[in-house]
């Protein structure tokens, strides 16, 4: 107990930074897995192709990745909470 108190000035800030990093990661993952964000990116991707900013090959590759991600998210939404551990 005394050791924890003595180390508090060192461990306290570290634990705070760790908590902040975990929250940032959670927020980033939530945003990356937001179907609306993925659909927006698909629209942007289409626009980039039409404007000649990217090649057809680059478009197809990213579109495929985004659609697969969207399918996984939708499939996960369909799962019941008790099924996640199966």
C-alpha positions as CSV (number, residue, x, y, z in Angstrom):
1,X,0.0,0.0,0.0
2,X,2.8,2.4,0.9
3,X,4.6,1.5,-2.2
4,X,1.6,2.3,-4.4
5,X,1.4,5.7,-2.7
6,X,5.1,6.4,-3.2
7,X,4.9,5.5,-6.9
8,X,1.6,7.4,-7.5
9,X,3.5,10.5,-8.9
10,X,5.0,8.2,-11.5
11,X,2.2,5.7,-12.2
12,X,-0.6,8.2,-12.0
13,X,0.2,10.1,-15.2
14,X,1.0,6.9,-17.1
15,X,-2.3,5.4,-16.2
16,X,-4.1,8.6,-17.3
17,X,-2.3,8.5,-20.6
18,X,-3.1,4.9,-21.1
19,X,-6.8,5.6,-20.4
20,X,-6.8,8.4,-23.0
21,X,-5.1,6.2,-25.6
22,X,-7.7,3.5,-25.0
23,X,-10.6,6.0,-25.5
24,X,-9.0,7.4,-28.6
25,X,-8.7,3.9,-30.0
26,X,-12.3,3.0,-29.2
27,X,-13.5,6.2,-30.9
28,X,-11.4,5.6,-34.0
29,X,-12.6,2.0,-34.2
30,X,-16.2,3.1,-33.8
31,X,-15.8,5.7,-36.6
32,X,-14.0,3.2,-38.9
33,X,-16.8,0.7,-38.4
34,X,-19.6,3.2,-38.9
35,X,-21.7,2.1,-42.0
36,X,-22.5,5.8,-42.8
37,X,-18.8,6.6,-42.9
38,X,-18.1,3.6,-45.2
39,X,-21.0,4.6,-47.5
40,X,-19.6,8.2,-47.6
41,X,-16.2,6.8,-48.6
42,X,-17.8,4.7,-51.3
43,X,-19.4,7.9,-52.7
44,X,-16.1,9.8,-52.5
45,X,-14.3,6.9,-54.2
46,X,-16.8,6.9,-57.1
47,X,-16.3,10.7,-57.5
48,X,-12.5,10.2,-57.5
49,X,-12.8,7.7,-60.3
50,X,-15.1,9.9,-62.3
51,X,-12.8,12.8,-62.0
52,X,-9.8,10.7,-62.9
53,X,-8.1,11.1,-59.6
54,X,-7.7,7.3,-59.2
55,X,-7.4,4.4,-61.6
56,X,-10.1,1.8,-62.2
57,X,-7.8,-0.8,-60.6
58,X,-7.4,1.3,-57.4
59,X,-11.2,2.0,-57.4
60,X,-12.0,-1.7,-57.6
61,X,-9.6,-2.7,-54.9
62,X,-10.8,-0.1,-52.4
63,X,-14.4,-0.6,-53.3
64,X,-14.1,-4.4,-52.7
65,X,-12.5,-3.8,-49.3
66,X,-15.1,-1.3,-48.2
67,X,-18.0,-3.5,-49.3
68,X,-16.5,-6.5,-47.5
69,X,-16.2,-4.3,-44.4
70,X,-19.8,-3.1,-44.7
71,X,-21.0,-6.7,-45.1
72,X,-19.1,-7.8,-41.9
73,X,-20.6,-4.9,-39.9
74,X,-24.1,-5.8,-41.1
75,X,-23.5,-9.4,-40.3
76,X,-22.2,-8.6,-36.8
77,X,-25.3,-6.4,-36.2
78,X,-27.5,-9.4,-37.0
79,X,-25.8,-11.5,-34.3
80,X,-27.4,-11.8,-30.9
81,X,-25.2,-10.8,-28.0
82,X,-25.0,-14.3,-26.7
83,X,-23.7,-15.6,-30.0
84,X,-20.4,-13.5,-29.9
85,X,-18.7,-16.0,-27.7
86,X,-19.5,-19.0,-29.9
